């Protein structure tokens, strides 16, 4: 007996097939199942024989299943690799690929062979990625979709399977999609298209869609597999980079990019024009090639120390061009960080400020000359006032001339300080007040040494403001020396004190606080700055404080304390 005629052979073959198989009668009732079916769905043959196969179908898929089997029964057309979800005996679900073929006996359809392949692992993988995946059975009909594609449009995955696209997008929007799909089916060539489409939340997103036709063994196209990636953010980044690139390329300021090892990797056209080198000539070079300072190594170390610590370096250095010429460059070198805060490069914007530097040096020279002449003129005025006071016998006139001389000396001290500093418009307030106090101690007959207290920090200030503050201190100290300690009072401990401190005002802005205090006779209560009942000196103090937009407070408690606070 031929083994192919032996029922045992077909029994072994049937139960040895790795896919789950069942044979249904013409009423869709189970006739027989193989062992893999029992393993996949958890049903023994005796438990399911005679039951309708719809017992395995989820309620949500009843309608689609009815349509498929009706077509099969009526036309005898096989179903090939249709995806679906089935219910196991324990109630759990399993994703399967279904192939069904009619069985004919004596010319009529007598049964249906249904084969299930467990594709749960593949479905889990497909549904766990952000890439859209689906396949088309026809140009306008979905076969199956993954979770990402269904969620993007706001539908359930099983609702989109084996449904026409116009049911989800409407005829108008579905028409161009179907037209492009039809072209892929007919041309039998892969295609890629970018399409703006509306997401379920209403946001317009850009999808990059790839379509690939898949053939049957006979050579006919069976379906088209499609994938789509949301490239909206990528396109926005590309547009931003394109814009930034255009701005850098068109910028009049030279820009140089260095890699994380501080080697040249890019120069814009402005940098090439300024330096005379091309990018190809300098790519990979150390930027020390530009440095024309005598202490170039020290300059490079200062720059590297700052930028490698994640700081921005700004400064002026002398740079050298390819032709050997030297110019003054204003540098601004900033580190570039990645999302983890790691330095991945540096960008240097350098401007040629040679002309500006020369113009500034010329102005500095002229300003110093003016300051020198003003200093000399003030010194001459001081000398004239001193001579005049020496030739006058009226004590009132002598006192007035000496007061005028001290006020001029307060201004002269500023110009002397400017003459000694390298910054033509600013002086150190702390040092200036120290010099001013020493001058006053020499010219005033002070009843005690003047104590000077400061926080000993450099306090640079504009010369115009320094003159006003110097005159204020001059007036307050002169007032204390003249009026705080009457000549006929008993001997006692006496002190006059000047205090300088930097602090914050109530508004939070920085300010200088200068106080002149003594333990002598307090300023009389009838001297009221608000009502302008005051001496010439205090009236001048009030005017100068207002000019500086500051505050003046006078306290009378065991002496006098005048506190001036001015914004920096």
Secondary structure, 3 states (H helix, E strand, C coil): CCHHHCHHHHHHHHHHCCCEEEEECCCCEEEEECHHHHHHHCCCHHHHCCCEHHHHECHHHHHHHHHHHHHHHHHCCCEEEEEEEEECCCCCEEEEEEEEEEEEECCEEEEEEEEEEECHHHHHHHHCCCCEEEEEEECCEEEEECHHHHHHHCCCHHHHCCCECHHHHHHHHHHHHHHHHHHHHHHCCCEEEEEEEECCCCCEEEEEEEEEEEECCCCCEEEEEEEEEECHHHHHHHHHHHHHHHHHHHCCCEEEEEECCCEEEEECHHHHHHHCCCHHHHCCCEHHHHECCCCHHHHHHHHHHHHHCCCCEEEEEEEECCCCCEEEEEEEEEEEECCCCCEEEEEEEEEECHHHHHHHHHHHHHHHHHHHHHHHHHHHHHHHHHHHHHCCCCHHHHHHHHHHHHHHHHHHHHHHHHHHCCCCCEEEHHHHHHHHHHHHHHHCCCCCCEEEEECCCCCEEEHHHHHHHHHHHHHHHHHHHHHCCCCCCCCCCCCEEEEEEEEECCCCCEEEEEEEEECCCCCCCCCECCCCECCHHHHHHHHHHHHCCCEEEEEECCCEEEEEEEEC
